[in-house]
Amino acid sequence: MKEELALNPNKVVAYLGKPAKEFTKADIVRYITENGIRMVNFMYPAGDGRLKTLNFVINNAAYLDAILTCGERVDGSSLFPFIEAGSSDLYVVPRFATAFHDPFADIPTLSLLCSFFNKDGEPLASSPRYTLLKACECFKQVTGMEFEAMGELEYYVIAPDTAMFPATDQKGYHESAPFAKFNDFRTECMAYIAQAGGQIKYGHSEVGNFTLDELVYEQNEIEFLPTAALDAADQLMVAKWIIRNLAFKYGYEVTFAPKITAGKAGSGLHIHMRIVKDGKNMMLENGALSEVARKAIAGMMELAPSITAFGNTNPTSYFRLVPHQEAPTNICWGDRNRSVLVRVPLGWTANSNMSRIANPLEPETHYDTSNKQTVEMRSPDGSADLYQLIAGLAVACRYGFELENALEIAERTYVNVNIHKAENAAKLEQLAQLPDSCAASADALERQREFFERHGVFSPAMIDGVLKSLRSYNDRTLRSDIEGKPEEMLSLVHRYFNCG
């Protein structure tokens, strides 16, 4: 095992020679003692979707043991809008499995993600991460299977234009240097994310690529591997923190905002999901999409309107979700079709040994590719609360198994054509639409909140907080109000530039 972990990019894993999930307090103390660590950081997500940090100097062994064992008090009312100041004391307690060596700290520092507990020492019911934990546990209780996820993290890097090797406008997909200017920045981000425990699939430049006011805007993407849903959310949280910190170091601007200017590609946060039982991916059956997968898709079709309440949380989200672009507006699903809400990506189900065809000297192989199959929700964006969003998707997929007519719903909402083409207008008319504003998303969540609160997954206080936040924008007619007014659109973009 130690030899296998020796090349793990996470320095703590490599040094201790054990998987992160097996870390104990004694392991953390040993790493700190033997590697000259002088500070410990507690990190935890707040209501604005960003990681917060509490710094500790290691005074002595007894103090280190105290903070690792007992955690520390924080003011919950300053972290979450749904917590009253009169009962705001919360505890943050570190999770040892999340430990990583801070790549940005000049003083050797170990960082750990934390869980929230209330005054009675119980998990905070309205904590976004605890909500995701409850959603995953409930999914397993109902289905007997595990819910896994991974994200596609899209973002723009913005820096002064060099005017050398200009990229083709809106043609940046998988571009190489020197036409792509920030490949080295992205790969450095990927290396740091991996050091922090992130399981990365790959990275590449994305479609969005343009210059404006002597600045170059380049869209990039880092995609992760499927893992337990809780770990997937943790990895995305840390990844956003790392990308922003490295951008600050180099003097770049970075934004995960869903839309940064009219007529250019917006940034999404596509979430892929798979359902696993006893280590086997249940999304395929005899080379085709399984009944398990179609039931999960049916649940997402039914609860899609309210999922936007967690995945599209500010007014600019709905300037990305407009017709006739790659971002979805209709509640439907399909195979390899980027105009749909839930996409079934191309799988490795062809009965062809592609590796041998590409490399004739290779022997015949029988690699099991079924684990690669996922389904992809395409509506969320970087404004999302990651834990609430993935919890909402777990609830929706579980709901599909509670529906008696799930397979009929899946059949009715399936499309295998581009629904925006004129010849498919009749099919388009049969499909429900996603909300077009925060206000409309709040209405959808209000109508469907019982499904998220069922089994005690989402707390009523959390749902109330989400509704209050969405309605505070008063944006019901905003999209039509500022149509053709680029200055007002730009003002909105600036206001929500650092969302999530």
N, C-alpha and C positions, 0 to 999 in steps of 0.2 A: 504493500500500500504506500509506504513512504517513497519508494522509487517512483511510483506512479504520480505522486503529488509533488515531486521535487520541481517539476517545471510549471506548476500552477502559478499563474501571474499574481495571485493574491499572496503577498509576502508572509502574512500570518499563517495561511494554510501551508505554504511551502516550508516554513520554519518549524512549525509544530508537527508536520507530517501526518495530519489528520484532516478529514473533511470539515468544513465550517460548521455543519450541523452537529458535530460531536464536540464542539468547543465547550469547555467548562470554565468556571471562574479561575480555577488553578492554572489552566492553560493561558488565560489572558494575563494573569499576574506573572507567569513565567516569561511570556513574550515581552512584557513591559520591562521586567527586571533584566533580562539577558540582552535586550536590544537598545538600551539607553533611552527608552521612552520617558519623556519628562512631563508630558501633558496628556490628558484624556478629554475628548470631546463627546458630549451626548448630543445626538441629532434626532429631530422628530418633526413630522409634517404638521403644519398648522392649517387654519381655515382658508388661507390664501393659496394653498397648494404648494408652498415652498418649504424647504427644510429650514428649521431653526437650530441654533447651536448654543450649547452651554459649555463653557471651558472650565477645566479643573487642572490646577497645578498639583502634581503628586508630592504632597508634603512628606509623607512617610508611609510605611507599609500598612499601618492601621487605618489611615485615612483612605488609602486606595481600596482596602477591603470594604470599608464602610460605603463608599460611593458605588462600588460594583454590586454590593449586596442590597443596599437600601434605596439606591437611586437618589433623587432630590426633588424638592418641591418647586413647582412653577405656577405662574398665574394663568389659569385656564381662560379667564375672561379676556386676556390680551391675545390669546391664541385662537379662540373660536368664538364666533358671534353668538352662538346659541347657549353660552355659559354665562350665568349672571355673576356680577361682581361680588355679591354677598355670599356666594358658595363656590368661589373660583379656585381654591387650592387643589391642585392635582399633583400626583407623583409621576415622574418619568423614571423608568427602570430600564437599564440597558439589556439588550438581547445579545448574548455573547457570540452567537452565530454570525452576526453582521459586522464583526470587527474588521477594520482595515486600516492600514498605515496611511495617514493623510499625505497625499502627494504634494500639497501646496504649502504645508507648514514649515517654516524655517526651524522652529523648535521641534524635535522629534515628537510626533503626536499620534496617538491611536484614537480612532473615531468609532463609535458604536451607535447604531440606531436604537431608539427606545420605544417602549410601549407606555401608554397612559393608564393610570389607575386613579380611582376616586378616593375620597377621604376615608372610606371604609376598607381600602386596600383591594377593591374589586376592579376588574377591567372597566374602563370608562365606556358605558354602553353606546355613547354617541361618537366615540372616536372613529374616524374613517377606517383606520387599519383594523380595529376590532370588528367593525361592521363587515369588512371583507373576510375576516376569520370566521365570523358567524355564517356568512353566505356560503363559504366553502364547506363548512361542517354540515350545514343544512342540505347542500347539494348532495353530499355523500350519504346522508341519512335517507334522503328521498330516492336516490338513484342507485346507491351502492357503488358509485364510481367517483373518481377524483376529477376536479376541474382544474385545468391548466391553461396558462395564457402566456402571451409574449406581445411586446409592442414594437411598432415601427416609429421611431422618434425622428420627426422631420423638423428642421430648423433652418433659418437663414443666417448666414454670416455676412456682415456688412463692414466694408473698409474702403479707404480711398482707392479710386480707380488708377491702376498703373498704365492703362491704355495699351499695354502690350498683350498680344495674342488674345484679342477680345473674343469672348464666348458668343455663340449664336443665341439671340434672344429666345427664351423659353425652349431651348434645346439642350439643356444641361444634363440630361439623363445619362448617368454612368460616364460622364466626360472625364478625360485624362488631363493631367498637367501637360503643357502650361495653360491650356484653355480653361481648365478648372484651377482656381487660385488657392483653394483651401483644403486640398487633399491631405497635405501634411498636418494641418491643424486637426482635421477629422481623425486621422490615424493616431495622433498623439492623444486625443480625447479617448479613443477606443482603448488604447493601452492603459490609461489611468482608470477607465471604467472597469476593465478586466482586473486590474490590481485591487479594486474595491469589491470584487466578487461578481461583477456583471458577466452574464453568459451571453456573449455577442455572437450573432450569426455572421453578419458582414456589415460593411459600410460602403456608401457610394455617394456621388453627387446626384442631385435630383433635377427634375425638369426646370424649376424656377431659376432663371439666370438672366439678369438685366443690369443696366446702369441707369442711375437717376441722380441728378444734382452732383455729378462728379464722384459718386459712390458706386461701388460694385456690390450687387446683391447676389449671393450665391446660395442656393438651397442644397442642403445635404440631408442624408438619412443614415441613421444607425439602427439596425434591426437586431433583435434579440432572439435567443432560442427559447422554445417552449419550456416552461418549468411550472412548479406549483404557483398558483395565482398570487399568493402572498409574496413569494420571492420575486415574481415578475414585477409587482408594483414597487417593491423596495428598490429593485435594480433601476427602474425608470426614474425614481425619485433621485437617487444618487447620481445617475447619469446626467440629469438636467443640472444638478449642482456642479458637477465636474465641468461640463461644457461651458457654463457661465464663468466659472472661476478661471479656466484656461483662457477664455476670450478676454477677460479682464487683464490677465497677465500680458497678453499680446496687444492690447489696445484695440480689440475688435468689438463691434456690437454683435450680439446674438439675440435672436428672438424666436420663440416658439409660437408666436401669435398666429391665429388661423388665417388672417388676411393682412397684408401689409401695403398693398396698393391695388387699385382697380386694374383688371385686365391681365394680371399676372397670377401664376400658380400660388394658391394658398397652401398652408402647412397643416396636414392632418396628424392624427395619432391613431393610426389603424391598430386595432387589437385583434390578434389571432387567438383562437381558442381550440383546444382539443380535450377530449374526454377519455380518461384512462382507467382501466381496471386490471389489477394485478400486473402492472407494468406494460400492458398491451393497449395500443391506441385503438379506440373503439369507433373511430370516424369512418373507417372503411369496412366493407363486408363483400368478399369475393370480388375485389377490385373496383367496387362502386361505392358511392356514398351510402353509409349505413342508415338504418332506421333510427339508431341512436342520434346520429348527426342531424337527421331531418326533424326529429322531435325538438332538439335544442334550437334549431333554426326557427321552427314554428313559434317557440316561446319568444324569441327575439323579434319576430314579425309582430306578435301581439303587443309587446311592451316597448317597441322601438320609439314611439312618440315620447315616452317619459324618460328613456335612456338619454335623450339629448339634454335633460335637466342636469345630468351628471357629467356628460361629455362635451357639452357646448355651452359654456357658462357665462359668456359676455356677448354684447351685441354684435361684435365683429365676427363671431362664430357663424352668424346667419348671412353674412356677406360671402362666406365661402360655400355655404349650402344653397347654391342657386342652380336652376336648371341648365342643362346643356354643357356642363363641365364635368370633370371626373368625380368631383365630390357629389355624393348621392342626395336626392331630394325625395325619392319615391320609396315606399316600403315594399321591397321585393328582394329576391335573391337569385343567384345564378352561378353558372360555372365559368370561371375565367373571364367574367364580364365586369368591367370597371364602371359601368353605369348603374350598378345595383348597390343596395345598402349592405347586404351580406354576400360576400363573394366566396366561392369555393376555388381556391387557387389551384393552378396546374399541379397535379400530383405525379408521382413516379409510377404510374400504373400501366404504362405501355409494356407490352411483352417484347422488349427489345433490350439487348445488352449494349447500351450506348457507349459505355467505356471501351468495350472491345472494338466497336466500330471505329471510334476515334483513335484507338491505340491498338492496332492489329497484333502487336506482340504480346498483349495481355491475355492471360487464360480466361476461360469462361468463369463468371462470378454469379453468385446468387444472393446479392445483398438485399436485406429486408428493408424496403423503403416505406413501408406502411406508416412508420412512426412520423413521417414528415407531413402527413395530411392534416390540415387545419381548416377552420372556416374563419373568415375575416370580417369584422365589423368596421365599416369604412366612414361612419359619420363623425366619430369623436375628433377632437383637436387638442392642441397644447394647453388650452384653458382648463382642461378637465382636472377635477380632483381624482387622481389616479386610483385611490383606494375605493372611493364611492363608485367610480365608473366601472371598475372590474367587478366590484360587488354587485352592481346593478346588472351586469352581464351574466354573472353567476346565477342571480335570481331569475333572470329571463330564461336562461337555458334550463334551469330546474323547473320553471313553470311549464315549459314544453312537455315535460314528463307527467305533469298533473292534468294536462288537457286531454279530454277524451277524443277530440277531433284533430289532434296535432298533425297527423300525416295529411289530412285533408287541407289544413291551413298551409302546410308546406307546399303541397301540390298547387294550390290556388295562387300562391304568391311567387311561384317560380317563373323566371323569364330566361329565355335563351337567345334574345335579340337585343339590339340597341334600342331601348324604349324611346329614345329621343328622335328617332327617324320618323318621317311622316307616315310611312307605310305601317308603322306600329302604333299609331295613335289610338286605335281601339283598345289595345292592351294597356296603354298608359292610363286611359280613362278609368280602368278597373282598379287601379292601384291607389292606396291611401298615400297621403303626403306627410313628410316630416314637418314638425313645427317650423315656422319661419321667423321666430323671435324668441327672446328669453321669456316674454310674457306668455306666448303660446306654449312653450315648453313647461312653464309653471302650471298652466291649465291642464296639460296632459298628465303631469305628475300628480296633481290634485285628484284627477279622476282615477288614476291607477295606483295611488299610494298604498292601498290595502295589500297589493301583491308584494310590495317591497317590505312592508311592515309584518307580513305574515311570518309565522314561526319566530318572531322577535328579531329578525335580521336587522332591518333599519329601524332605529328608534324614532318615535314620533317627533321628538325634539330635533333630530337631524333633518327629517323631512320638512318640518316647519322652517328651519333655518335655510334650507335650500330654496324653498318657495319664497321666503322673504327676500333673499338675495336676488333671485331672478326678477322678481316684480319691482325691485328698487330701480331697475334701469328704465322702466316706463317706455319700452321700445316697440310696442305692438305695431306701429305703422312706420317705424324708423326706416326700414329698407326702402319703402316707396317714397318716404318724405325726402330722403337725400339722394335719390336717383338723379344722376346727371349733375351732381354737386361735388366735384372731386375735392374741393377744399374742406368741406365738412367730413367727407370720408377720411381724409388724411388726418384730421383732428381726432377722429375716433381711433384710428390706428395708433396714433401717438399716446392716447390715453391708456390703451390696453396693450401697449408694446411689450411689457414685461409680465404679461399674465402667466399664471401657472408657475 
